[in-house]
Amino acid sequence: MSQKHLKEAFISNLNGTSLLEISLGLSLPPLCLLCRGLLLILYYLQYGKPLSSRKYSLLLDFTVLISPLLFSCTVLSPVLFFVPTIIAAFCAGIFSKIYSQRKHDTRVPFRQIVKDFQKTFLDSEYIPAITVFRVYINVLTSISILAVDFPQYPRRYAKAETYGTGVMDLGVGAFVFSNALVCPEVRQKSCVTQPKFSSLAKQSFSIWPLIFLGVGRLLSVKSIEYHEHTSEYGVHWNFFFTLAFVRLAASLLLAIFPKNKSWIVAINLAVFYQLILNITSLKTFVLHGSNGRDTRVGFLNANREGLLSLFGYLAIYMASVQVGLYLVRCRNSVKDWMEAVRFLLLTVLVLFIFLHLSQAHADPVSRRMANLSYCVWAVAHCLTFFVCFVVTDLVLVFTKLLVKGSSVPSCWNVVKPPNTSKKHEAEAVPVRREGKLPRVCLISAVNKNQLLFFLLANVMTGIVNITIDTIHSKTAVTLCILHLYMFCNCLIIYTLHAKNIVLKFW
C-alpha cells in the first residue's frame, strides 16, 4: 500500500470509545485552568505582585493548559482515569496552602467567607466561561487533527466510521456549538431593532472566509494527493463548507422564527431528520450510496455525508443559540450563577435520559449522519463541558476573595455591588474587564484570532504529514513533534496578541 492509503486505512473503520471516558477527558481542561489560576494566586500571595513577565506567562500557560492534554491523549491515555484525580489533588494542595498562608488581617471564619462569596457581585457583561469554552474546543481540535495520525493516539479517540462516540466525533459538533454561542443573534441586544433580512444579508457576506478556506483546502488536498477519509464528509466537501452553510441556514431560520424559540426549531429539525432516516431509504443512501455499493458517481453521491449531515449540525447550532440567549441574561452575582449552574445540570440530566431513549429506540450515535442521538449527545456533553468551566471560575473567584488584590486572566472580576443611593452612584468603582487588562494570556490570545489559530493548525498538520512518516513514529518523537507543533501555534498567536494585532478583515 502507498503511504496515502496506509494513512487513510489508519483512520478508517473505527468504533469510538465510551461516554464515561469522554466525560473524564473533558474534565481535564477545567482542572488545568483551575491549576493555572491557583498557581497565579499563590504567586501573588508569595511575592505580593502578579506574574508580569510575558515570557514566563506563556511558559506557564503552555505547561499547565496545553501540555497535560497532549500527554493525556497519547502516553497517559491507558491511565486516563487517574489523571483528573491527580490534577484535582494537586489543586486541592495549592488551595490548602493559599488558605493557610493568607494574611492574618483577612482571616475570617470559613462560614463567613462562604456567605460573602455567595453575595459577591461579578462583571455581568463578561462571561469568561464562554471564552474559555470556545478556546479549548479550538485547542483540543488542533491537538487531535495532528495527533490522530500518530500511533500513540488511541484509535478509540478517532472518528468512528458509522456508529460510535469518538473524542473527535464530539469535537465536530462542539465546534458548531461554540460558534453559535457567540453568533450575532445572541450578541445583539434585545433593545436593538434591526431588520431581520438585512441582518441575513450581512451574515451571507460574512461566511465568505469559510467558503474561501473550504475551497483552498479542497484544492490543496487534491493537488498534493493528501490522505483523506472519504466517508467523513465526502469527496469534495469539508468542515469549512459545513460551518459556512450551517451558519447561513441558521441565519435564515432565525430571520423567520423568534430566536427565543430556537430550541423548538432544533428539536423539530433533529426529530424530523431522524424520522426521515428511519422511514425512508435515506439512511441506506447515506451509508451505501444510491446503488447500495458505496458509489461516488455524481455530486450528491460523492458528498452525501457532508450534505445530509447539515440537518443535524443545524439542529445543534439552533440549540446552542438558545443556550447562548440563556447565558447572556443579566446575572451579576455568584448566587445567580449558582442557580444557572443548577438549571444547566438539570438540562444535562434530561438530555442524557433522552440520549439513552434515542439510542435504544431510534438509532445509535452517528457523526457520519449527524442523527438525533448524535445531536443530543453533542449538546449534552458541550453543556457539561461549559458548566465545568463556570464552576472553575466560581472556585477561582472564591480563592481570590481569600487573597485581596490577586487576579487571574480570563476569569471573572469581582466588582462592587450596585449602590442604590443616587448620591454615591457616581462613586462606583468602574469595572475592569479581562479583555482590557494589559496582561497577556494565552486564552485571550487564541480568542482574539480563533480562525487564524485553527487555520495555522491545519496548515502545520499538513506540513508535518507531508514531511514525516507519522504512522511509524516512536513515542519520544511523537511527543516532541506534538509539543513543538502546539508551541509554534501558541507562540505565533501569543505574539500577535501581545502586539495587539487581530487578523480579521471581514
C-alpha positions in Angstrom: 0.0 0.0 0.0 1.1 3.6 -0.7 1.7 6.0 2.2 -1.5 7.8 1.3 -3.6 4.6 1.5 -1.8 3.5 4.7 -2.8 6.7 6.4 -6.3 6.5 5.2 -6.6 2.9 6.5 -5.1 4.1 9.8 -8.0 6.4 10.5 -10.8 4.3 9.0 -13.2 1.6 10.3 -13.1 2.7 13.9 -15.8 2.4 16.6 -15.1 5.1 19.2 -14.9 4.9 23.0 -17.3 5.1 26.0 -19.3 8.1 27.2 -17.5 7.8 30.6 -14.0 8.1 29.1 -15.0 11.1 27.0 -16.5 12.8 30.2 -13.3 12.1 32.1 -11.3 13.6 29.2 -13.5 16.7 29.2 -12.8 17.3 32.9 -9.1 17.8 32.2 -9.2 21.3 30.6 -11.2 22.9 33.5 -8.9 21.2 36.0 -5.9 22.6 34.1 -7.5 26.1 34.1 -8.1 25.8 37.9 -4.5 24.7 38.5 -3.1 27.7 36.5 -5.4 30.1 38.3 -4.4 28.8 41.8 -0.7 28.9 40.9 -1.1 32.6 39.9 -2.9 33.4 43.1 -0.2 31.6 45.1 2.5 33.5 43.3 0.8 36.8 44.2 0.5 35.7 47.8 4.2 34.8 48.0 5.6 37.8 46.2 2.9 40.5 46.6 2.7 41.1 42.8 1.2 39.4 39.8 3.4 37.4 37.3 4.2 40.2 34.9 6.8 38.5 32.6 5.2 37.7 29.3 7.9 35.0 28.6 7.1 33.2 31.9 3.4 33.7 31.5 3.5 32.0 28.1 5.6 29.2 29.5 3.2 28.7 32.5 0.1 28.7 30.3 1.6 26.2 27.8 2.9 23.9 30.5 -0.3 23.9 32.6 -3.0 24.5 30.0 -1.8 22.6 26.9 0.9 20.1 27.8 -1.3 17.9 30.1 -3.8 17.5 27.2 -1.0 16.3 24.9 0.1 13.7 27.4 -3.4 12.6 28.2 -4.3 11.8 24.6 -1.1 9.9 24.0 1.1 8.2 26.6 -1.3 8.7 29.5 -4.4 7.5 27.7 -4.1 4.0 29.3 -4.3 5.5 32.7 -6.7 8.4 31.9 -9.0 7.6 34.8 -6.2 8.6 37.2 -5.1 11.8 35.5 -8.1 14.0 36.7 -7.7 12.7 40.2 -4.0 13.6 40.3 -4.6 17.1 39.0 -7.6 17.6 41.3 -5.4 16.5 44.3 -2.7 18.9 43.2 -5.2 21.8 43.0 -6.5 20.9 46.4 -3.0 21.1 47.8 -2.4 24.5 46.3 -5.7 25.8 47.6 -4.9 24.4 51.1 -1.6 26.3 51.1 -3.3 29.5 49.9 -5.9 29.2 52.6 -3.4 28.6 55.4 -1.0 31.3 54.3 -3.4 34.2 53.7 -2.8 37.3 55.7 -3.9 37.4 59.3 -5.9 40.6 59.0 -8.1 38.9 56.4 -8.7 35.7 58.3 -12.4 35.4 58.9 -14.4 32.3 59.7 -14.9 29.9 56.8 -18.7 30.2 57.1 -18.5 33.9 56.8 -16.3 33.6 53.7 -18.9 31.3 52.1 -21.7 33.8 52.9 -19.7 36.7 51.5 -18.8 34.6 48.4 -22.5 34.0 47.6 -23.2 37.7 47.8 -20.2 38.6 45.7 -21.0 40.7 42.6 -19.4 39.8 39.2 -19.0 41.6 35.9 -22.3 40.9 34.3 -21.2 41.9 30.8 -18.3 39.4 30.6 -18.7 35.6 30.9 -15.2 34.1 30.9 -16.5 30.6 30.7 -17.8 31.2 27.1 -14.4 32.5 26.0 -12.5 29.6 27.7 -15.0 27.0 26.3 -14.6 28.2 22.7 -10.8 28.5 23.0 -10.5 25.0 24.4 -12.7 23.5 21.7 -10.3 25.1 19.2 -7.2 23.9 21.1 -8.5 20.3 21.5 -9.4 20.2 17.9 -6.0 21.4 16.9 -4.3 18.8 19.0 -6.4 15.9 17.7 -6.2 16.7 13.9 -2.4 16.0 14.1 -2.2 13.5 17.0 -4.7 11.2 15.2 -2.0 10.4 12.6 0.3 9.0 15.2 0.1 5.5 16.7 0.3 6.9 20.3 -3.1 8.5 19.8 -5.6 5.7 20.7 -7.8 4.6 17.8 -10.8 4.7 20.0 -10.5 8.5 20.2 -10.6 9.0 16.5 -13.8 9.5 14.5 -16.0 6.4 14.3 -16.7 5.0 10.8 -20.5 4.8 11.1 -21.7 4.4 14.7 -19.8 5.3 17.9 -18.7 8.1 20.1 -15.1 9.0 19.5 -13.5 12.1 21.0 -13.1 13.6 17.5 -16.7 12.9 16.8 -17.7 15.2 19.6 -15.2 17.8 18.5 -17.1 18.4 15.3 -20.4 19.0 17.0 -18.7 21.1 19.7 -17.1 23.4 17.1 -20.6 24.1 15.7 -22.0 24.6 19.2 -19.2 27.0 20.2 -19.7 29.1 17.1 -23.4 29.5 17.8 -22.8 30.7 21.4 -21.5 34.0 20.1 -23.4 34.4 16.9 -24.8 37.9 16.1 -28.3 36.8 17.0 -27.1 36.0 20.5 -24.8 39.0 20.9 -27.3 41.5 19.6 -29.0 43.4 22.4 -32.8 42.8 22.7 -33.4 46.6 22.7 -31.7 47.0 19.3 -34.2 46.7 16.4 -32.6 45.7 13.1 -34.4 44.5 10.0 -34.1 40.7 10.1 -33.4 40.2 6.4 -30.8 42.9 6.3 -29.1 41.0 9.1 -29.4 37.9 7.0 -27.7 39.7 4.1 -24.8 40.7 6.4 -24.4 37.1 7.6 -24.4 35.8 4.0 -21.4 38.1 3.3 -19.6 37.2 6.5 -19.3 33.5 5.6 -17.1 34.1 2.6 -13.8 33.4 4.6 -15.1 29.9 5.4 -16.1 29.3 1.8 -12.6 30.5 0.7 -10.9 28.3 3.2 -13.1 25.3 2.2 -12.2 25.8 -1.5 -8.5 26.3 -0.5 -8.5 23.0 1.5 -10.2 21.2 -1.3 -7.7 22.3 -4.0 -4.7 21.7 -1.8 -5.7 18.2 -0.7 -6.5 17.1 -4.3 -3.4 18.7 -5.8 -0.9 17.0 -3.4 -2.9 13.8 -3.1 -3.1 14.3 0.7 -4.7 11.4 2.6 -8.4 11.9 3.4 -11.3 10.0 5.0 -13.9 10.0 2.2 -16.8 8.7 4.4 -16.2 11.6 6.8 -17.8 14.4 4.6 -17.5 13.1 1.0 -15.2 13.6 -1.9 -15.4 17.4 -2.3 -17.0 18.5 1.0 -15.1 19.5 4.1 -15.8 21.0 7.6 -15.3 24.6 6.4 -18.2 24.2 4.0 -20.3 22.7 6.8 -19.6 25.7 9.1 -20.5 28.2 6.3 -23.8 26.6 5.2 -24.9 25.9 8.8 -24.4 29.5 9.7 -26.2 30.7 6.6 -29.2 28.3 7.1 -29.4 29.3 10.8 -29.5 33.0 10.0 -32.4 32.3 7.6 -34.3 30.3 10.3 -33.6 33.0 12.9 -35.0 35.6 10.5 -38.2 33.6 10.2 -38.7 32.2 13.7 -38.3 34.1 17.0 -34.8 33.5 18.3 -36.0 32.7 21.8 -37.8 29.7 20.3 -34.7 28.3 18.6 -34.8 25.2 20.9 -38.2 24.3 19.4 -36.7 24.6 15.9 -33.7 22.5 17.0 -35.9 19.7 18.3 -38.2 19.7 15.2 -35.2 19.6 12.9 -33.4 16.7 14.7 -36.6 14.6 15.2 -37.9 15.2 11.7 -34.5 14.3 10.2 -34.3 11.1 12.3 -37.8 10.1 11.2 -36.9 10.6 7.5 -33.7 8.4 8.1 -35.8 5.7 9.7 -38.9 5.5 7.5 -37.3 6.1 4.1 -34.2 4.8 2.3 -32.2 7.9 3.2 -30.1 6.1 5.8 -29.2 3.4 3.2 -28.3 6.2 0.8 -26.0 8.0 3.3 -24.2 4.8 4.2 -24.1 2.9 0.9 -24.9 5.4 -1.9 -27.8 5.2 -4.4 -26.7 1.8 -5.8 -26.1 0.2 -2.4 -22.4 -0.3 -3.3 -20.9 2.9 -2.0 -20.9 4.7 -5.4 -19.5 8.1 -5.6 -20.8 8.9 -9.0 -22.5 12.3 -9.2 -22.2 15.3 -6.8 -24.9 14.1 -4.4 -23.4 10.6 -4.1 -19.9 11.9 -3.8 -20.7 14.2 -0.9 -23.8 12.6 0.7 -22.4 12.6 4.2 -21.4 16.3 4.2 -24.6 17.4 2.6 -27.2 15.4 4.6 -25.4 15.9 8.0 -26.1 19.6 7.6 -29.6 19.0 9.1 -28.1 17.5 12.3 -25.4 20.2 12.6 -28.1 22.9 12.0 -30.1 21.4 14.9 -27.0 21.6 17.2 -26.4 25.2 16.1 -30.0 26.2 16.9 -29.9 24.5 20.3 -26.7 26.4 21.0 -28.3 29.7 20.1 -30.9 29.0 22.8 -28.1 28.3 25.3 -26.3 31.5 24.3 -29.5 33.5 24.9 -29.9 32.0 28.3 -26.3 32.7 29.3 -26.4 36.4 28.3 -29.3 37.2 30.6 -28.2 39.7 33.2 -26.6 37.9 36.2 -24.4 39.9 38.4 -23.8 37.8 41.5 -22.3 34.4 42.4 -25.7 33.3 43.7 -27.3 34.0 40.3 -24.7 31.9 38.5 -25.0 29.1 41.0 -28.7 28.9 40.2 -27.8 28.9 36.5 -25.4 26.0 37.0 -28.2 24.0 38.8 -30.5 24.7 35.8 -27.9 23.7 33.3 -27.1 20.5 35.2 -30.7 19.6 35.2 -30.9 20.2 31.5 -27.8 17.9 31.0 -29.5 15.2 33.1 -32.7 15.4 30.9 -30.6 15.3 27.7 -28.7 12.1 28.8 -32.0 10.5 29.6 -33.2 11.4 26.1 -29.9 10.1 24.7 -30.5 6.7 26.3 -34.0 6.5 24.9 -32.9 7.7 21.5 -30.1 5.1 21.2 -32.4 2.4 22.4 -35.4 3.1 20.2 -34.2 5.3 17.3 -30.5 4.9 16.3 -27.1 4.8 18.0 -24.9 7.9 17.8 -23.6 8.5 14.3 -21.5 11.5 13.5 -21.5 10.4 9.8 -25.2 11.0 9.6 -25.5 13.6 12.4 -28.6 11.8 13.6 -30.9 12.6 16.6 -28.7 10.7 19.0 -25.6 12.5 17.8 -27.3 15.9 18.2 -28.5 15.1 21.8 -25.1 13.7 22.7 -23.1 16.7 21.4 -25.3 19.2 23.1 -25.3 17.3 26.4 -21.5 17.0 26.5 -21.0 20.6 25.4 -23.2 21.8 28.2 -21.4 19.6 30.7 -18.1 21.0 29.5 -19.3 24.5 29.8 -20.7 24.0 33.3 -17.3 22.7 34.4 -15.7 26.0 33.3 -18.3 28.0 35.1 -17.7 26.0 38.3 -13.9 26.5 37.8 -14.4 30.3 37.5 -16.5 30.4 40.7 -13.8 28.4 42.6 -11.2 30.9 41.4 -13.4 33.9 42.5 -13.7 32.3 45.9 -9.9 31.9 46.1 -9.4 35.5 45.0 -11.5 36.6 47.9 -9.0 34.9 50.3 -6.1 36.9 48.7 -7.1 40.5 48.3 -5.6 42.1 45.2 -4.9 38.9 43.3 -6.1 38.5 39.8 -6.4 35.7 37.2 -6.6 36.3 33.4 -9.7 35.1 31.7 -11.6 34.8 35.0 -14.4 36.8 36.5 -13.6 40.1 38.1 -15.2 40.9 41.4 -17.0 44.3 41.3 -18.6 46.4 44.0 -22.3 45.9 44.5 -24.6 48.5 42.7 -25.3 51.4 45.0 -28.9 52.3 45.2 -28.1 55.7 46.6 -28.0 58.3 43.8 -25.7 60.4 45.9 -22.9 57.8 45.7 -23.8 56.3 42.4 -21.0 58.2 40.6 -18.5 56.8 43.1 -18.9 53.3 42.0 -15.7 51.6 41.0 -15.5 51.1 37.2 -15.5 47.5 36.0 -12.1 46.3 34.7 -12.7 43.5 32.2 -10.2 40.9 31.3 -10.3 41.8 27.7 -9.0 45.3 28.6 -6.3 44.2 31.0 -2.7 44.9 29.9 -1.6 41.3 30.9 -1.3 38.9 28.1 -2.9 35.5 28.5 -2.7 32.5 26.1 -6.5 32.0 26.3 -7.3 35.6 25.4 -4.6 35.4 22.6 -6.3 32.4 21.0 -9.7 34.0 21.5 -8.6 37.1 19.5 -7.5 35.1 16.5 -9.5 31.9 16.7 -9.9 31.3 13.0 -6.2 32.1 12.3 -5.3 29.6 15.1 -7.4 26.9 13.5 -6.0 27.7 10.1 -2.4 27.6 11.3 -3.1 24.2 12.9 -4.5 22.8 9.7 -1.6 24.1 7.6 1.1 22.8 10.1 -0.7 19.5 10.3 -0.4 19.1 6.5 3.3 20.1 6.6 4.0 17.5 9.3 2.2 14.8 7.5 4.0 15.5 4.2 7.5 15.6 5.8 7.2 12.8 8.4 6.1 9.2 8.4 3.7 9.7 11.3 2.4 6.1 11.4 5.7 4.6 12.4 6.9 7.4 14.8 8.3 6.4 18.1 6.8 7.7 21.4 9.6 10.2 22.1 9.5 11.6 18.6 5.7 11.9 18.7 5.7 13.8 21.9 8.4 16.2 20.7 6.6 16.9 17.4 3.2 17.4 19.1 4.7 19.8 21.7 6.7 21.7 19.1 3.6 21.9 16.8 1.3 23.3 19.5 4.0 25.6 20.9 4.6 27.2 17.5 0.9 27.8 17.0 0.6 29.3 20.5 3.7 31.4 20.1 2.5 33.0 16.9 -0.9 33.7 18.3 0.6 35.0 21.6 3.0 37.3 19.8 0.2 38.8 17.7 -1.9 39.4 20.8 1.0 41.0 22.6 1.3 43.4 19.7 -2.5 43.9 19.6 -2.8 42.5 16.1 -6.1 40.9 15.1 -6.1 39.4 11.6 -9.7 39.8 10.8 -10.8 41.8 7.7 -14.4 40.6 7.1 
